[in-house]
Amino acid sequence: MNPSVIGLCRVLKHTFGTPVLLEEALTHRSAIGHSNERLEFLGDAILNFVIAERLFNDYPQASEGELSRLRATLVKGETLAEIARQIGLGDYLRLGPGELKSGGNRRSSILANALEAVFGAVYLDSDFVICRHLILRLYEGCLANLPTANELKDPKTRLQEYLQARGLALPVYRILEISGEAHAQQFTVECSAGTHHTVAVGDSRRKAEQEAARQLLALIVI
């Protein structure tokens, strides 16, 4: 095994019987050699099942929608990238000169994909039980600090449900201004509910509406 990845194996608590699997998992498509894209595909599927199974067992009263939202927040790229940073995965990645020069070993998307590839590599090198144990160990902190089902709902949904529960009219969203070049537009949106109004800006209409809804919720919810 390449001595440079021994430290990573210690963190993973797994010694590869087939070291080439780990080397492939750490190889970005910009580098020479087999890239980690196929292992990423496999690891993504395993991760989704492991997290779904854990949530299913831990939250017996949760609905399908609530379980889906919880899983989504755990398997999203930002969460994977944060775990990858915690174990120093970026230090072991094999990148092409261009990606290396531009700081690709710190880029969230590259880190997230590589971590999924590592999961795929561990599975192929051992078995499902060992891979599941690794995933759950790395996710221990995330699983212990999950937000509530309501916190996972986006602000527009929470605002609508808040108003509906009180028999009030639904919020109205209105675009006040669109500025900037076509490739970098800024949307200014107003959210109105009764006598309350908020205005927010975002780089998409959806983001601006969500922020305006969040502000209005903070304004009316005591």
N, C-alpha and C positions, 0 to 999 in steps of 0.2 A: 504493500500500500504506500502511496505517496506520503512521505513524512509530514507534508504540509497540512494534511487533513486529519492527522491523528487527534489534534485538539478538538476538532469538531466531533469526532467519534466519541470522545470523552463526554462532551456536552450531551450528545444524543444517547449516550450509554448503550451504544450498539457498535460492535466490531463487525465489519462487513466480511463475509466469507467470499463474496465476489466484489472486490474493490472497484471494478470497472463500473458497477452500477452507481456508486457514489460519485465517481468522476463524471459520469454522464449527467447525473442530477445537478451537478454544479456547473455544467457547461452551457452557457448562453448561446443562442443561435448566431451571434456575431463572432464567436470564436471558432477555431478549427476543431473538427471532430464532431461526433454525434451530439446534437443539442438535446436539451432536457425537455423538449416539448411533449414527446410521447409519455415520458414519466410524469410530467405535469398533468396530463390528461388522466392518467390512472390515479395519481395521488388526489386529484380534485374529487373524483368519484368516491374514493375511500374516505376522505375527510368528511364529505357530506353525509355519508351513511353513519360514520362513527358519531358525529355531532347530533344527527337526527335521533339515533338510538339513545344517546345519553339524555337528550331533552325529553324524549318520549317517556323514559323511565323516571326522570326527576320531576316532571311536571304532569302528573296524571290527570289534573283537572283542566289543563290548558286546551284550548280549541286548536283546530288545524291551522287557522290563520295566525294565532299567537305563536304556535310552535314554528311556523314558517318564518315569522319575523325574527324570532330569537335565533334561529339557525342562520338567517341572512346576516345578522350583525356579527356572528361568530366566524363565518366563512368568507366574509368580504375581504377584498384586497388590503384594506387598511389594517385590519386585525392581523392578517397573515404577515404583513410587512413588519408590524410592531413585534410580533413574536420572533421573526427572523432577525430583527435588530437585537433583541434581547439575548439571542444565542450567538451573536456575532457572525451570522451566516455570510454577510457581504464580504468578509475577509477571505473567504474560501472560493468565491466565484471565479470562473474562468470566462473572461470577456475578451472581445476583440479590441484592438487598439483604440478605435473610435469610441466605443462604449466606456472603456476604461478611462480615457481622457476626459470624458464628459461626466464622470462620476456615476456610472451605471451601477456600481456595487452599492450605491446608497439609494437608488431609485426604487420607490415602493413597488411598482409593477414587477420589476425584475426580481426583487426579494420575495414577493408573494409567490410568483411562479416557481422560483427555485425551491421554496419550502414545500410546496405541493409535490414537486419532483422528488424531493428527499423522501417524502412519505411513500411515494410510489416505489422508490428504490429500496426502502426498508422492507416494504411488503414483499417484493420479489426476492429479496435476499433472505427473508425469514418466513413469516407467515402473518396471517391477519391479526392474531391475538397480540403478537409483539408490536405490530404497527399500531394497533388501537391503543395499547398501553403507552406508546410514545406520544401519540397525538393527545391523549387525555392528560398526560403529565405536562406537556408544553402548554396546554389550554387550561391548566388548573386555575390560574389566576383569573382568566376571563370568565370561566364557568362560575367562579365564586362571587363575581361582581357583575352579574347580568342585570341590566335595567329591567324595570317592570314592563309588563305587556303594554300598558298604556303609554309609557315613556317611549316605546319603540314606534308608536304611531306618529306619522308626520304631523306638523302643526296644523295644516289645513283640515285633516281628518279630525284632530282633537278639537279644533274650534267648531267645526260643524256638529260634532256629537255634543259638545257643551251647550250650544245654542238649541239644538233639537230637544235635548233633555229638559229644557226649560220652556219649551213651546215658543221660542223666539224665531224670528225670520232668519233665513240662512244668510251668510256673509256675501257681499258683492265685491268682486275684484275688477278694477279698472286700470288700464294702462294709461299713465299720465304722459310718459315720454319714452321714446326710443332714441338713443344717441350713440355716437361712435361709428367706426367703420364696420362694414358688413361682417368682417371676421372677428370683430371685438366689440360687439354691441353691448350696451347697458340699458336695462329695462327699469323704468321707475313705475311702480305699481301701488295703487291705493287699495286698501282693504277696509270695507265699511260694514258695520253691524250696529243697527240702531243709531244711537247718537255718537258712537265711537268710530274713529277713523285713524288709520296708521298708514304710513308711506315707507316703502323700502326699495332698495336698488339691488339688482343682481345681474349677472352676465347671461341670464336666461329668464324668460317670463316665469317659468316654474319656480326657480330659485327666489325670484323677487316676491312672488305670491306666498311662498312658504315663509319667508322672513317677515312679511307683512302680517301674516296670520299669527306667527309666533309673538310678534310685538303686541298684537291685539289681545291675544290670550293673556299675556302678562299684564295687560291693562285692565281687563275685566274680571279675571279670576282672583278672588281674594283668599 
